[in-house]
Amino acid sequence: MPADLGPTSADLIRILPEIVLTVMGTLLMVLDPVLHKRSSNAFGHLSIVALVAALGATVYAYTQAGPAFGGMIVVDGFAAFFRALVIVVGILTILSSYRFLRRQNAATSEYHALLLFSIAGQCMMAASGNLIVIFIALEISSIASYVLTGYLRDDKRANEAALKYFLLGSFATAFFLYGVALIYGSTGTIDLMAVRAAATGQSGPATAPLFLGLAAALLFVGLGFKVSAAPFQIWAPDVYQGAPTPVTAFLSTGPKAAAFAVFLRIFMTAFEPGGGGWEPLVWFSALASMTIGNFAALRQSNVKRMLAYSSIAHAGYVLVALTARSGAGASAAMFYLAAYAFMNIGAFAVVGHLSGKGERYQDIEDFGGLGQKQPLTAALFSIFLLSLIGVPLTGGFFGKFYIFKAALESHLVWLTVLGLLNSAVAAYYYLRVLVMMYFREPSQAVMEAEPLTPGLRAALLVSAAATLFLGIFPNWVLDFAGQSSTLVK
């Protein structure tokens, strides 16, 4: 009789977060006819319960760390870090979505189910050790994100954003898949550690550098789109501006963090031996992302569009850490992504709060006088903006500090200098919003703004507390990131 090739209990434990999220997402769709007539908030409550359970499952799976399903899934500190991060991003997104969905008269069951499915894909991306599993997880996350972008079906801006996101995302995915095919054709494997062994000649004759270099370039195109890095960033401003604001907050944090997790897994594992070949490509993309993002943001009057270009610039900062090709660079990237997730989702939550029905108020001038009418909201928004600048005592400061420190240790002097100059440029457009909030008379948007709901207040307070915590006690997260980043290799 052949041996039983089914999954073991250890395998199932190591994908328990994905199981929890997938089961609850499916259950929400089934319960829609029952719960929709009673309470539209019930779907949000159930989603938060599922995400908290998935967070607990992430911790439990980490205690049983190891490979699963023949090495296709790798549960380690690196996977646990990014799983926890995208799950927390999901919780904050749901907390900031209650009023928005009610104000837009949008159905909630499908919205929360899609969020859970997308987060499940992101969790699997972080834990994948196999290129095909990465591709499948990437598509699970992406397809749900495409639908979420156009979730407000009567909004032409959302429809346009979803169409652009889908078409360009599919185009980028094709590049990624061609890169996977080229790797398999040249090495005979799609396992990341096996590809590394083939590249170094440990498992036979070394693979020709030309094929691996071309494969790395194709994968870079696919992943560069997902993290909105230059020159593949053209979709981000239109999609971020047109998507529902809570969805924009989610897209700019969760999927980006998961995509960078894949970036680190692939380029610091399979392609690390040939780092000298792909380093100039990442160097150029990092500089272009910072420069294009920051200088384009200077000219924006729409806050969502400004934050979209800002997101491109911040992707460039993370690419600086990847260019360093070191454990310090990987841990700095992990820390920065955590800090960025909290400050960015908090900033978008404030924008969504003030935008009003139909998201009419999105200009920077609409934030005039917010400090007078809603001092708590303005103070929290100020924390997020100062952290995005990189002011001390915020997570953004130490995020940039550790990234540029890792770059200097890898002798990337010019990239560090140009990155610091870009940070100085970014201060202008963030400070412009602060000036508007505290030194202008209240705008129509501020006069019409409702008080914060309990869910939104919780999302803002948690995001602000996490931003300050990472700025005051950075070693708590950085130490874990440092220990986990050594496992990427």
Steps between C-alpha positions, in 0.01 A plus 500: 500500500638848421582725792244761603598823328228713662573800722612432854366676807821707511440613141146612584614684811754695296229628263242549775473880452409453134249229589329724756476795261378292205233320703369823653501680163290219352272500805434873464371442148273219619366705793422806289124427458465439874703782654456776243144579612597508869823696520735613228773533766483128579725417204764740624482355851537146368791604280683650797439180698645301210804725473567484873472120479738502200743712702489243778545224241805685367661496844412133548634407155825681585542277805485207255738666253635299212428402139159373393374315193846393391656843546243692296405689817769619743382619842773696676541833674500682167165349401353561847604867489329573169198284575442693822554831322247445221244361746530809722467717188178310423362567848573872474345511151177347626484734800527800266244357253181485709385858447638518147295202381189627675546848356543365146206257538730216398443131570732369769511120481688482170728786606617323815521161329725647230719660766542165675581320174755766406666479843508120476691534172740749657565268795583219261729728299703570813536130579565367149823323418396396151453722195173342389353536849613864497324549166177340623505701824574818304198440278273425796594834652493690171164380369328592826677838491381570144138444605540709817635790294179515297276404790287817472342394173313828445817707535664560160832586664508164678405316181778671307751430777404132516530458123845661491614296798375175347648553153840621615509246783431215260771628269752509786395153617586363155856627542523330837373171359742514207780549752386192693487299177853609409630401843342158472631450149857592596522337846235227492349620829274771642600457864685811614777320689545255211528790255770649722685167502475480121630855464808423710563157347436313826251265333687448173639724226431866578213655304601754238495849657331639188184296556483577871564867429216512249271312740587744780414792270161348410416432864608852587251641248214299653587584859593859419144557384356352818705732722449802266873546442628706207482461206190286562318751723276665242187319619523601867379865500186431295414180686561644846298811421207316342468208743286530815720660767508202741596281204774747408631480855502123475663487154779734604595292804400132508561386139812717483644343817426149370654579161815629667508180709509306172761742366725426797437125486589471133785746466664419833463124452490377141683794341729602784811333347458712187428821689767691313293461185165623628625760750534781238142437385364533853729799566355686203142407589547616860633840393236543228218404740611749765554781251187452289278444803619800699521754219163399355340525845613863525255598226191320629197675648306177558603335829441142381706562188772664708513199731507273194816666371633492853443124499718472190777691678477277807530193277828653388624520858430130551680421175806680643502238776468221243790647302718467811483119458563435868326370810498854637330620183236227516420574867488875426254435217282290730501770770424773247208310349348457847540870580371604159194278528381669820570859401356463150183317593442760771546785252255350253252434780493873577456579130208257481345653811505850355413416138124487557232319302614431147854591607449861399765653723850383410690822436768623737296818553216290638713431809503869589415563865487135599712580806231738626193283447638150564828540693539127573465404133743773397752396767490137389530600135800715595671198655455302180626783279803566723583131492475498120750787500729310736491724807669354813285311755293352218534165325577670170818655642655174612376324187698738280793507743548123490452485122763764428730352764482162326564671165811674634630174646470354149690801358198644318608855574344678204169319538493597868576867427236520228250322723555752781452788256175342387385480862559874533289565189218287642476716811352785297181334380428334836552825691265675259214289637602581859498872421154465348363322809629746758539836325190525281134565568271193510399379156159378391620141533613554858174676590299204367725229649333266749665395827725196493322167532628254763648274231675782318627648826641161598672463160657845527610460862653156438681626190632807682604297805685250279668784309626658822594164653718417202659842530573474874570128542620390155719218630199289599403454136844543347652218708233257385538623142875454523465142625239423235688659211788254544254225407428661162829359377 
